[in-house]
């Protein structure tokens, strides 16, 4: 059974795609303090952990803003869904650092309670 160049290219491409999917599921950013989040890190993924100090829900657009604090500062977390969290609950966020009205915030991709 001979494998021609086209079949070999297809097999290598599939292997590469599966490898990327596997790595994206496993690799996570390291835990960062809120005070270390600066405008130099815009659009980068980060992981933070802290305590919820305030939650604002916008049910008409399925949007939620969570204010989170750790021992070094606080930051707003945005989600595109309404989640059932309470004040003083500790959570871990993985998301992208963004800016809104000159304030840094994190757009959540994954929230672990």
Buried (B, 14 or more C-beta within 10 A) or exposed (E): EEEEEEEEEEEEEEEEEEEEEEEEEEEEEEEBEBEEBEEEBEEEBBBBBBBBEEBEBEEEEEBBBBBBBBEEBBBBBBBEEBEEBEEEBEBBBBBBBBEEEEEBBBBBEEBEE
